[in-house]
Amino acid sequence: MIPKIYPEEANIKDIAFTVEDPDVVSVFHNELTAEKKGSTKITVEVKDLNNNV
């Protein structure tokens, strides 16, 4: 999954993914991998250059 950030000129410093059920989807270095069939909640946190979330 490659996130698309809008507006394109945004000053994004960091993107972090977390998942509720890592047995369904795992996250390693912000790379998501499907582990098995199922569903889970994926949360994305974005910080800008001023550390605003």
Buried (B, 14 or more C-beta within 10 A) or exposed (E): EEEEEEEEEEEEEEEEBEBEBEEBBEBEEEEEEEBEEEEEEBEEEBBEEEEEE
